[in-house]
Amino acid sequence: MGDGTAVEFVSSGTAEGRREVDVLPGEMSQTEIQVKVPSDALSGLLTVKTVAGGQLFSVTSETPFRVLPKINFAFPNRGHLGDSIKLYGTSFGSSSQVEFSGVQAEVVGPIPNQPLGRGVEVRVPQGARTGKIRVITDEGSAESREDFRVLTGPTINSISPQSGPEGTLVIIEGEDLDIITSAYFSISGRRTWGLPPRPEIVGTPTENRAQLRIPTRINSPGIVGISVYFPPDHHSNKVPFELTAEGMTLRTPQIESIRPARSVPGATVILTVRYLPNPQPEVVMVAFNGVPGETEEIIDRGRDIYEVYTRIPEGATTGLVTITTYDVTGSTVNNFPIFGPPTITDISPSSVRVGGYITIRGTNFAPSSGGDSTLIYFNTATGASREVIPAAYLGETGLRVRVPPEAVTGPLTITTVIAGRFYSTTSEIEFVVEED
């Protein structure tokens, strides 16, 4: 062939749909031409054009030239099941099929702003494993040069050490740790006001190993959960780490109120507490006049306020209530009243006419407030008891009562209702109703 030879390909990159590629003198002989297929070439007939003696000669192939697909790269080259991946290459065509390790993927469509056949967006299919990506078109197929990595994590399998103070360097081992961008604390069973400080990723993580430094300024020892994160929404599992109290300045818990204002052994009361290091029921001890109760639940109300649900133990008596965690103890200022069954020790005077007043002395008399009450029952001639509300409450040890018209001589019965529980006692002393 003479000088001035070119090969014309069907093309997706020109308005005419054809692209000419010049043939250099060293790339041809009388019977053969070597030419580089352009990146936007499409399958179709080839035309060879040559100029000799000022005349143009051309010839078109009788059979189509097949342009096979080619994968240049995947972006990103790793991803989770369901993630969107962009494949860049050539000759993908409009009816490409894409497979990840032999599993067919959903083709989302061409990549915007890319020439036809130069890019396709797909989703990593369920069941895919790390391996080659394969593009299949009507003209043939192509595999990626590198494996596409199917991510299942990040996942934490272990952490070492499993406890330590603020600033501890910990090593986590697991899967897909090289993709993580941040680490988090979750404080089990509670929140902190605002975001707690995050652990720092130290150095460059590898696929199976990463180093984290426990932050400072937490000032709340106890079990925390450590997790790592890869955007946009891939959180690892949480592993427990016991944050010890060395070096911390712990605030003393402050008991601001107890609801209800009085109660009985076996009942549950709610303490409102400000500042509670490590608010975990298993490590927080509430004692009633020195007798430990059972901490059932702790609810974080925000701004360092906690509600501590505690069952009053049998044997507890009126006295100060204390709350202790990590050797830091807070106490009520005033005694918390704990009632038991009422007792009657004296009735004065021991005899009086109807309409007169008597004073009853004893213990565990409840005031009529907050759902609590104390009632006195007198005998009557019909055999039924006559209920009377005290005329005056003289504290836990005294009641002033007016004798009702129906009353007759006999023992008195006192019933108290405290924290929804009923108690009753009958006097050993017989009260005498004097006759007019």
Secondary structure, DSSP 4 states (H G I P E B T S, - for coil): --SSEEEEEEESSSTTSEEEEE--GGGB-SS-B--PPPTTEEEEEEEEEEEETTEEEEEE-SSPBP---EEEEEESSEEETT-EEEEEEE---SS-EEEETTEE-EEEEEPTTS-TTSEEEEEPPTT--SB-EEEEETTEEEE-SSPBEEE---EEEEEESSEE-TT-EEEEEEESGGG--EEEEEETT---SSPPPPPEEEEEEETTEEEEE--S-----EEEEEEEEETTTEEPPPEEEEE--TT--PPPPEEEEEESSSB-TT-EEEEEEE--SS--TTT-EEEETTEE-EEEEEEEEETTEEEEEEEPPTT--SB-EEEEETTEEEE-SSPBPB--S-EEEEEESSEEETT-EEEEEEE-PPPS-TT-EEEEEE-BTTS--EEE--SEE-STTEEEEEPPTTB-SEEEEEEEEETTEEEEEEEEEEEEEE--
